[in-house]
Amino acid sequence: MLSKNIEFDKLDLQILSILMDDAKVPYTKIGEALFVSPGTVHVRMKKMESLGIIKRHQLIANYEKLGFDVTAFLGVYLQSSSMYIEVLNGLRQIPEVVGAHYTTGVYSMFAKIVCRDTNHLKEVLHDKIQQIKGIQRTETFISLEEGINRPIKLIEEEL
């Protein structure tokens, strides 16, 4: 499950699972739930950060409530696979692009875009994304609803 050289135990998984479910849980509450001190939780979190297990702490906003009503996924065909880094750097410059993956299959890349409305999406596609050197063409898929968005389950629930 984990990298061979990483020292990681059940307590680490329990701490991580609690925080992945709700990142606002204080270390004192986690410590109480797991019968360890808040200091132990803090030390374990620092260890997981230094090992790169925890990449960052992130607030997840409800984009719809902020006026961004359209989420779209973009299949990207590259002119050449060697242009991946150049295209990725171009996509990073576009604030509406909130995720990007290098993929196998039909598309070279798959990106997630959040926009205010379909006119905004059209502008982002035409005026920003299609202008990136190395993109041959794209296919756009508009999301009608996000049915699942959850962290992976790291530990089995104990009965």
C-alpha positions as CSV (number, residue, x, y, z in Angstrom):
1,M,0.0,0.0,0.0
2,L,2.8,2.4,0.9
3,S,6.2,3.1,-0.5
4,K,8.8,0.5,0.7
5,N,11.1,3.1,2.5
6,I,8.4,5.0,4.4
7,E,7.9,4.2,8.1
8,F,4.2,4.5,8.5
9,D,1.9,2.8,11.0
10,K,-1.8,2.4,11.9
11,L,-1.8,5.5,14.0
12,D,-0.5,7.6,11.1
13,L,-3.3,6.1,8.9
14,Q,-5.9,6.9,11.6
15,I,-4.8,10.5,11.9
16,L,-4.7,10.9,8.2
17,S,-8.1,9.3,7.8
18,I,-9.7,11.7,10.3
19,L,-8.2,14.8,8.7
20,M,-9.0,13.7,5.2
21,D,-12.7,13.4,6.3
22,D,-12.6,16.8,8.1
23,A,-9.5,18.9,8.1
24,K,-10.8,21.2,10.7
25,V,-10.7,18.6,13.5
26,P,-8.3,19.9,16.2
27,Y,-5.3,17.8,17.2
28,T,-6.8,17.6,20.7
29,K,-9.9,15.9,19.4
30,I,-7.9,13.5,17.3
31,G,-5.7,12.7,20.3
32,E,-8.8,12.0,22.4
33,A,-10.3,9.7,19.8
34,L,-7.1,7.8,19.3
35,F,-5.9,7.8,23.0
36,V,-2.7,9.8,22.2
37,S,-1.6,13.3,23.1
38,P,-2.2,16.3,20.8
39,G,1.6,16.6,20.6
40,T,1.9,13.1,19.2
41,V,-0.7,14.0,16.5
42,H,1.4,17.1,15.7
43,V,4.6,15.2,15.4
44,R,3.0,12.6,13.2
45,M,1.6,15.3,11.0
46,K,5.0,16.9,10.6
47,K,6.5,13.6,9.8
48,M,3.9,12.9,7.1
49,E,4.5,16.4,5.6
50,S,8.2,15.9,5.5
51,L,7.8,12.5,3.8
52,G,5.6,14.0,1.2
53,I,2.6,12.0,2.2
54,I,0.7,15.2,2.9
55,K,1.2,17.5,-0.1
56,R,-0.7,20.5,1.2
57,H,-3.6,21.7,3.3
58,Q,-6.4,23.0,1.1
59,L,-9.8,24.6,1.6
60,I,-12.4,23.3,-0.8
61,A,-14.9,26.0,-1.8
62,N,-18.3,25.5,-3.3
63,Y,-17.7,27.1,-6.7
64,E,-21.4,27.3,-7.6
65,K,-22.1,29.4,-4.5
66,L,-19.3,31.7,-5.7
67,G,-20.9,32.2,-9.2
68,F,-18.9,29.5,-11.1
69,D,-21.8,27.4,-12.4
70,V,-20.0,25.4,-15.1
71,T,-17.5,22.6,-14.5
72,A,-16.0,21.0,-17.7
73,F,-13.4,18.4,-18.4
74,L,-11.2,18.8,-21.4
75,G,-9.5,16.0,-23.4
76,V,-6.3,17.5,-24.8
77,Y,-4.6,16.1,-27.9
78,L,-0.9,17.2,-28.0
79,Q,0.9,17.9,-31.3
80,S,3.7,15.8,-29.8
81,S,4.1,14.1,-26.4
82,S,7.4,16.0,-26.0
83,M,5.3,19.2,-25.7
84,Y,3.6,18.0,-22.4
85,I,5.6,20.2,-20.1
86,E,5.2,23.3,-22.3
87,V,1.4,22.7,-22.5
88,L,1.2,22.0,-18.8
89,N,3.0,25.2,-18.0
90,G,0.6,27.1,-20.3
91,L,-2.4,25.5,-18.5
92,R,-1.0,26.5,-15.2
93,Q,-1.2,30.2,-16.3
94,I,-5.0,29.9,-16.7
95,P,-6.8,30.4,-13.4
96,E,-9.9,28.5,-14.6
97,V,-7.9,25.3,-15.0
98,V,-8.1,23.7,-11.6
99,G,-6.6,20.3,-12.5
100,A,-4.6,18.6,-15.2
101,H,-3.4,15.0,-15.7
102,Y,-1.1,13.4,-18.2
103,T,-3.0,10.3,-19.4
104,T,-2.9,7.2,-21.5
105,G,-5.6,6.4,-24.0
106,V,-7.2,8.7,-26.5
107,Y,-6.1,12.0,-24.9
108,S,-2.6,13.0,-24.0
109,M,-4.0,15.2,-21.1
110,F,-7.2,15.6,-19.2
111,A,-8.0,19.0,-17.6
112,K,-10.7,20.2,-15.2
113,I,-12.0,23.7,-15.8
114,V,-14.4,25.9,-13.7
115,C,-16.2,28.8,-15.3
116,R,-19.0,31.3,-14.5
117,D,-21.2,30.2,-17.4
118,T,-20.9,28.7,-20.9
119,N,-19.9,32.1,-22.5
120,H,-17.0,32.2,-20.0
121,L,-16.1,28.6,-20.9
122,K,-16.1,29.5,-24.6
123,E,-13.7,32.4,-23.9
124,V,-11.4,30.3,-21.8
125,L,-11.3,27.6,-24.5
126,H,-10.9,29.9,-27.5
127,D,-8.9,32.8,-26.1
128,K,-6.7,30.9,-23.6
129,I,-6.4,27.2,-24.0
130,Q,-6.5,26.9,-27.8
131,Q,-3.7,29.6,-27.9
132,I,-1.2,27.3,-26.1
133,K,1.6,26.1,-28.3
134,G,1.6,22.3,-28.5
135,I,-2.2,21.7,-28.3
136,Q,-3.4,20.1,-31.5
137,R,-7.1,20.0,-30.5
138,T,-9.4,19.5,-27.5
139,E,-12.7,17.9,-26.7
140,T,-14.9,19.4,-24.0
141,F,-17.3,17.6,-21.6
142,I,-19.6,19.7,-19.4
143,S,-20.4,18.2,-16.0
144,L,-24.1,18.2,-15.2
145,E,-23.5,17.2,-11.6
146,E,-20.7,15.9,-9.3
147,G,-22.1,12.8,-7.7
148,I,-19.0,11.8,-5.7
149,N,-16.0,13.7,-4.4
150,R,-14.4,12.0,-1.5
151,P,-11.0,10.9,-0.2
152,I,-9.9,7.3,-0.6
153,K,-10.6,5.1,2.4
154,L,-7.3,4.3,4.0
155,I,-8.4,2.1,6.9
156,E,-11.3,-0.3,7.4
157,E,-13.8,0.6,10.0
158,E,-13.4,-1.5,13.1
159,L,-16.5,-3.2,14.4
